[in-house]
């Protein structure tokens, strides 16, 4: 599987997002009204818009990016090294600017493929929307307007696992267990990110979680290709 994919041309990413505000009551009246309409289908019969505001971070219009981890394989004569660099902070525009600068400097061609788990449904469109909202220009791999489907340089480990079955969702944690990959979900899960950011003020923990997800996706691609998993010594975190 994926015999035509060169590992050193795949850019692995994972993003972590939170709501624009820590609490619903901090929103302006206009934004409360907008969330009221947006959250209609999220709410149970007894729930108000405020009750589901903890889910605002999954929508680009109501959330923001606080961490992006980027990983890429570098192959040498005797072994391969997987390098991960993270962009993070409370200033979203700064995070996105650093991310865009990296891509425009190093990955501005059709040679590279962007890869994430559920990336086509979440990571890629969320990033693109927030980049435009912050008045930045899109990196080449995210600027897909007008391209034919086969020209879009996006790879999604979830879509690959579906094998054309559009009804099926499989979590990254489940696939890691299936392929005996070290789970990235040991310390926390995606639903914990908002609380850890707003209540615990522990961005470092979120960054580590994001990096672990990026590594897990890279390991999953190796599994799909029938290759051996990376050793700890083959993973390098770039500060």
matplotlib code that plots the C-alpha trace (Angstrom):
import matplotlib.pyplot as plt

x = [0.0, 1.2, 4.2, 4.2, 4.5, 8.0, 8.3, 10.6, 7.9, 5.2, 4.6, 2.7, 0.7, -1.6, -3.3, -4.9, -7.7, -9.8, -12.7, -12.2, -13.1, -12.9, -16.6, -19.8, -20.6, -17.5, -18.8, -20.3, -24.1, -23.5, -21.3, -23.7, -26.5, -24.2, -23.3, -27.0, -27.7, -24.6, -25.0, -28.7, -28.1, -25.5, -27.9, -30.2, -33.7, -32.8, -29.5, -28.8, -26.1, -23.9, -24.0, -22.3, -19.8, -17.0, -17.4, -16.8, -13.2, -13.9, -15.4, -13.0, -15.5, -15.7, -12.3, -8.6, -5.3, -3.0, -0.6, 0.6, 3.1, 4.8, 6.8, 8.9, 11.2, 14.8, 16.5, 20.1, 22.4, 22.0, 18.7, 15.8, 15.1, 11.6, 11.8, 9.0, 8.7, 5.9, 4.4, 2.4, 1.2, -1.7, -1.3, -2.9, -1.7, 1.9, 1.5, 0.0, 2.5, 5.4, 3.7, 3.1, 6.6, 8.0, 5.8, 6.5, 10.2, 10.5, 7.4, 6.1, 5.8, 3.9, 6.5, 5.1, 2.0, 0.2, -0.9, -3.0, -5.6, -9.1, -7.1, -9.5, -12.4, -10.7, -7.0, -6.6, -9.8, -9.6, -6.0, -6.9, -9.9, -8.0, -5.1, -7.5, -9.3, -6.0, -5.3, -2.5, -1.9, -2.3, 0.7, 0.7, -0.4, -3.5, -4.4, -6.6, -9.2, -9.6, -7.5, -8.8, -9.2, -6.1, -4.1, -4.8, -1.7, -3.6, -3.3, -5.6, -4.9, -8.6, -9.7, -7.1, -8.4, -12.0, -11.2, -14.1, -16.5, -18.0, -20.0, -17.0, -15.0, -12.0, -10.1, -6.3, -6.2, -8.0, -5.7, -2.6, -3.9, -4.6, -1.1, 0.7, 1.8, 2.4, -0.9, -0.7, -3.7, -2.1, -1.9, -5.0, -7.5, -8.8, -11.8, -9.4, -7.5, -9.9, -9.8, -6.0, -5.6, -8.2, -8.3, -4.8, -2.9, -0.7, 0.3, 3.4, 1.2, -0.9, 2.2, 3.5, 0.1, 0.1, 3.6, 2.6, -0.4, 1.9, 4.3, 1.4, 0.2, 3.7, 4.0, 0.6, 1.8, 4.7, 2.3, 0.2, 3.4, 4.4, 7.5, 9.0, 8.0, 10.3, 12.5, 12.6, 16.2, 14.9, 12.6, 14.0, 12.0, 13.2, 13.0]
y = [0.0, 3.5, 2.2, 5.4, 7.7, 8.8, 9.2, 12.3, 14.1, 13.7, 16.4, 15.2, 17.7, 17.8, 20.9, 21.7, 24.2, 25.9, 28.2, 31.9, 32.7, 30.6, 31.0, 31.7, 34.7, 36.5, 36.6, 39.8, 39.8, 39.4, 36.3, 34.8, 35.1, 33.5, 30.7, 30.2, 29.5, 27.5, 25.2, 24.4, 20.8, 20.2, 20.8, 18.4, 19.4, 20.7, 22.4, 26.0, 27.5, 28.1, 24.4, 23.3, 26.2, 23.8, 22.4, 25.8, 25.0, 22.4, 25.2, 27.5, 30.4, 30.1, 28.6, 29.3, 27.4, 27.2, 24.5, 23.0, 20.2, 19.4, 16.2, 15.1, 12.1, 12.7, 9.6, 8.9, 6.1, 3.9, 5.0, 7.5, 10.3, 11.8, 15.4, 17.3, 21.0, 22.7, 26.2, 27.2, 30.1, 32.1, 34.6, 32.7, 35.0, 34.5, 30.7, 30.7, 33.2, 30.9, 27.9, 29.7, 31.0, 27.5, 26.1, 29.0, 28.6, 24.8, 23.2, 25.5, 23.0, 20.0, 17.7, 17.6, 16.0, 17.1, 14.2, 14.0, 11.8, 13.1, 16.0, 16.5, 17.0, 18.9, 19.9, 21.2, 23.2, 24.6, 25.8, 27.3, 29.2, 30.5, 31.6, 33.7, 35.1, 36.3, 38.1, 35.8, 34.2, 30.4, 28.1, 26.3, 22.9, 24.5, 26.8, 24.2, 26.5, 25.7, 22.5, 19.2, 16.5, 14.6, 17.8, 18.3, 17.3, 15.9, 12.5, 11.4, 8.2, 8.0, 8.2, 5.6, 3.2, 3.7, 2.1, 3.9, 3.2, 6.6, 5.4, 4.3, 6.3, 4.9, 6.9, 7.3, 5.6, 2.5, 2.3, 2.6, -0.3, -2.4, -1.8, -2.0, 1.7, 3.5, 5.4, 9.2, 9.3, 8.2, 11.6, 13.3, 13.3, 15.9, 16.7, 17.7, 20.4, 23.3, 22.6, 22.2, 25.4, 27.6, 26.2, 24.6, 27.1, 24.2, 24.8, 22.6, 19.6, 20.3, 20.7, 17.3, 15.8, 17.4, 16.1, 12.6, 12.7, 13.8, 11.0, 8.4, 9.4, 9.1, 5.6, 4.7, 5.5, 3.2, 0.5, 1.0, 0.6, -2.6, -1.0, -1.2, 1.4, 4.2, 3.7, 6.4, 7.1, 7.9, 10.7, 14.2, 17.2, 20.5, 23.2]
z = [0.0, -0.8, -2.7, -4.8, -1.8, -0.8, 2.9, 2.7, 0.6, 3.2, 5.7, 8.8, 10.9, 13.8, 15.3, 18.6, 18.8, 21.5, 21.7, 21.1, 24.7, 27.9, 28.7, 26.7, 28.9, 27.7, 24.1, 22.8, 22.2, 18.4, 18.9, 21.4, 18.8, 16.1, 18.4, 19.4, 15.7, 15.0, 18.0, 17.4, 16.3, 19.0, 21.9, 23.6, 24.4, 27.9, 26.8, 26.1, 23.8, 26.8, 27.8, 24.6, 24.2, 25.1, 21.6, 19.9, 19.4, 16.7, 14.4, 12.7, 12.9, 16.7, 17.6, 17.2, 16.7, 19.7, 18.5, 15.2, 15.1, 11.8, 11.2, 8.3, 7.6, 6.8, 5.4, 5.7, 4.6, 7.6, 9.1, 9.0, 11.4, 12.0, 13.0, 14.7, 15.1, 16.9, 16.6, 19.6, 21.8, 22.9, 20.0, 17.1, 14.4, 15.5, 15.5, 12.0, 10.7, 11.8, 10.3, 7.0, 6.8, 7.2, 4.4, 2.1, 2.6, 2.4, 0.9, -1.8, -4.6, -5.9, -4.6, -1.1, 0.4, 3.6, 5.9, 9.0, 10.5, 9.6, 8.0, 5.1, 7.5, 10.2, 10.2, 6.7, 6.3, 9.9, 9.2, 5.9, 7.3, 10.3, 8.1, 6.0, 9.0, 10.3, 7.0, 6.0, 2.6, 2.2, 1.8, -1.5, -0.1, 1.5, -1.4, -3.2, -4.8, -8.5, -8.4, -9.7, -7.0, -8.1, -7.9, -4.2, -2.2, 0.8, 2.4, 5.2, 7.2, 8.1, 4.5, 3.5, 6.2, 5.0, 1.6, 0.1, 3.0, 3.7, 6.7, 8.7, 11.3, 13.1, 15.7, 15.6, 19.1, 17.7, 14.7, 16.9, 19.0, 15.9, 14.5, 17.9, 17.8, 21.0, 21.7, 21.7, 24.1, 27.3, 29.0, 27.6, 24.8, 22.4, 24.6, 27.4, 25.4, 26.1, 29.9, 30.0, 28.1, 29.8, 33.3, 33.8, 31.6, 30.6, 27.0, 27.3, 28.0, 24.9, 22.7, 23.8, 23.1, 19.7, 18.9, 20.0, 17.6, 14.7, 15.5, 15.7, 12.2, 10.8, 12.4, 11.0, 7.4, 8.0, 9.1, 6.0, 3.9, 5.7, 7.2, 10.7, 13.3, 14.3, 17.4, 20.0, 19.0, 15.5, 16.6, 17.1, 18.6, 17.2, 19.7]

ax = plt.figure().add_subplot(projection="3d")
ax.plot(x, y, z, "-o")
ax.set_aspect("equal")
plt.show()
